Amino acid sequence: MFLYLLSWISSFLLVAVCVFSLAAGIYQLAELVEEYTVTAKKIIVVLFWISAAGMVGAFLFEGFPLSAFLCGGASHICYFIILGSFPFISMMSPAFLASIALLFLNHYLLLSHFETVWYPFSEIIAYVVISVWMVPFALFISLSANDYVLPTMTSPTSAQPPPTSGHGGRSSNKRAGVKALMDSLLTYLPTAKKHF
């Protein structure tokens, strides 16, 4: 009984460490995307083409359904439109909203297909990670990148005046994306105070 209880405690601790490590890694990736937006866009474009190739290969060689292929193709068109204005990603743009809806629809179509046709679990995960999740995850991480890019003449927000908070014309410090979420969660963690 003692070892059974100990195994549950160690399992909980292992899951907690994995979640914390994943959160720290995502935070670091968000920091890198904010600092190197041009390189991040190049990497996301490469991921886009890898994802599209995986989708086409699954359709041609594995007999994936046409509906899932067309849905994935439509979502890739939305991703391509979103990448056109990268790092300025508007979460209320039609392409962004359509890509989210198509992502959920693609999951439904693929789950329906995997219920009828048996594939090993590793192959299902490989397809879903590479062809369905990779580009949306990269775009999700880069949502906070447009908060720190200097406006230029080609940016969508260059014609707008700087946002004000209504307190004497000071600019608001509003942030969006993964980094803002992680920063708000980090405020609840204990900190070590250094005394000199």
C-alpha positions, 0 to 999 in steps of 0.5 A: 500500500505504501509503494502504491501511494508513493507511486501516485505521489511520484507520478504527480510530481513527474507531471508537475515537473513536465508541465513546468518545463514545457511552460518554461520552454514555451516562454523561452520560445516566445522570447526568441520570437519577439527578439528575432521576428524575421528569423521566426517568420522564415522558420514558420514558413519552412514549417508551413511547407513541411506541414503541407508536404505531410498533408499531401503525402498522407492524402496521396500515399495513405488514402486519407479522405478528401474532406480532411485534405481539403479542410487542411488545405483551406487551413493552410491557405489561412495560415499563408494569409496570416504569414503575409502580415507576420509579425502583425497577427490580428486575432479578430481577422477573418483569416485567423478566425477561419484558421481556428474553425478549420483547425477544429473541423480538421480534428473532427474529420481526422478523428472520424477517419481514425475511427474507421481506419486503423493506424498505429498510435505513433503514426497518428501522432506523427501526422497530427503533430507535423501536419495539423499542430505544427504551424498553429502552435508556431503562430500561437507562440508568436502572438506576442511578437507584434507587441514589440515590433517597431511600427514602420510604413508597411505595418498595418498599425502605422496609420493609427495613433499610439494607444493611450490609457486615458491617464494623461496620454500615457501609453497603455502597457497592454500585451497579448499572447503566450508571454503575457500569459506566462508573465501573469502566471509568474506573479503567483510563484514565490520569488527569492529575494537577494539581500546584499 
